[in-house]
Structure formats: structure tokens, C-alpha cells
Amino acid sequence: MLLLGLDYPLHGFFHSFLGGTIVAVVLGLIMLKLGGTGRGVLKPLGLEQSPSRQTIMLGSFLGVYSHILLDSPLYADIRPFFPFDANPLFVSDTSVGTCIQALCVLLFLVGIAAYVVMLIVRARRKR
């Protein structure tokens, strides 16, 4: 893997829905085990919440699966439907990758804007 210098493909088993399911379950269980530990970090940001177990698990699966779906059209080495040795979602046209990356940047900016609006609305309610 890239950061650890391991001789393992960058988009290996965990970029498949089977491997991603394992990651989502483990991630969800870790988040459930941590419980309210993260609230101390979220509270100063105005993002304190108390999600249910179902919400945490759903968020884990949505995050992992959306990552696989967004990466699959970009990289030929991903095997999203492992053990099948193909990537039917891969698109060799580089403009598709540009569109996916632009969409991610746009959604990031929308998220920042929504966060700022939320902070403004909360500040006005406190007056």
C-alpha cells in the first residue's frame, strides 16, 4: 500500500464490494464502540449529534460503497465485483474522471456552504 510501502496493489481487495463490506462493518463497529468519544471534537464545530446504531452502520456502508462506485470508473485495476476479474464500470475516457473529480469538489464546496449557513442560522437564533 502506498503509505506503508507494502507490495500490495493500490486498488486491491478492499476496493471491491465484498472487501468494502468488511471495511464498512468493521468501521461501523468501531464507531459504535467509540460511542460519544467523538462528540468532544464535534461540539466546538457545531456538529454535535447522537446518531442511532442504524444511522452509523448506514453511514459506514454509504461511505464505503460510494467510494468504490466513484473510483471504479476511474481505475482499470479495480475489481468492484470480486471474485470476478473485470471492472465493467471502468471508462477509459479521461473526461469522465474529470467530471467525477469536479463533482466531488463541487459537493465539498456545497458542504462547506451548507455548514456556514447552518452556523449563521444558529447564531441568529441565539440572539
N, C-alpha and C positions, 0 to 999 in steps of 0.2 A: 504494500500500500504506500501511497505517496509520502505521507508524513513520517511513517515508521521505517521507510527504506526497505520494506519487505518485497520479495519477488512474488507478488500477487497482482493479478490484473486490477486496474483501477475500477473497472465496472464488472466486478465478479458476481458471485452468487447472490450477494445481498442487494444487487440491482435487478433481481427477479421478484415476481410477486410471491413466490414461495419463500425466498430468503427475506424479502421485505415483511412478510407476515411474522416471521420470527423476530425481526427487529421491532416491529410495531408492538407485539405482545410484550417483549422484554422492556421496551421503552415505557409502555403503559403501566406495567407492573412497578417499574422504578418510580415513576411519577406518583403512583398510588402509595407506594411505601414512603416516599418523601412527605406526603401529606401536605401540611401547611408550611413546610420549611421555606418554600419559595415566596411565601406571602410577604416576608420581610423585605425582599428585593422589589416586589411588585407594588407595594403600598406607596412608597415615595413617588412612584411614576404614575400614580392614579389608576393602576390596573389591578387592584386587589379584587380577588374573586374566590368563590368557593365552588369549583366545578364538581359535578357528580362523578361517580365511577364510570358511568356510561359515557359522559362527555369526555373524560380523559382518554378512555380507550378509543372512542370515535375519532378524537383529535389525533391520536397516535397513528391510527390506520389512514386517515385522510392525508396526513403529512407525508407518511412514507410512500403511499401509493401515488400521490400527486407528484412526488419527486421522481418516481420510476416513470410515470407517464410523461413528464416533461423532459426527462433525459433520453427516453427511448428513441424519439425521432432524431436526436442529435448525434448519437454514437452507435456505430455499427457493431461494436463489441458487446453491447448489452444484449442479454438473453432474457427478456421480461417473462417469457413463458417457459422457463427452465422446468423440466429437463429437455425441452425441445431446443435444438441448436439453431435457432434462427431469431431474427428480430423483424417481424412483419411491420413494426411501427417505424422503422428507420426510414428517413427521407434524405437522399443524397443531395438535394437542392439546398445550398447554404442559406438561401433566403428564408427557409423555414426556421432554421436555427436562429437567424437574426430576429425573426418575428417572435419566437418563443422567449428569447432573451429580452427583447423590447417589452413584451407583455409582463415579464417578471419585474423589470424596472418600473414600468407604469403602475403595477399593482403595489409595489413597495412605496411609491410616491403617494398613491391613493391612501394607503395605510397610514403614512405619516400625516397626511392632510386630515384624515378622519380622527387621528389621535389629537391633533392640535385643536380641531373643532370641539372634540369632547372636553378638552381641558378648558377651553373658553366658555362653553356652556356651563360646566360645573362651577367655574369661577363666578359667573353671573348669577347663578342660583344662590351662591353663598352670600351675596350682597344683601 
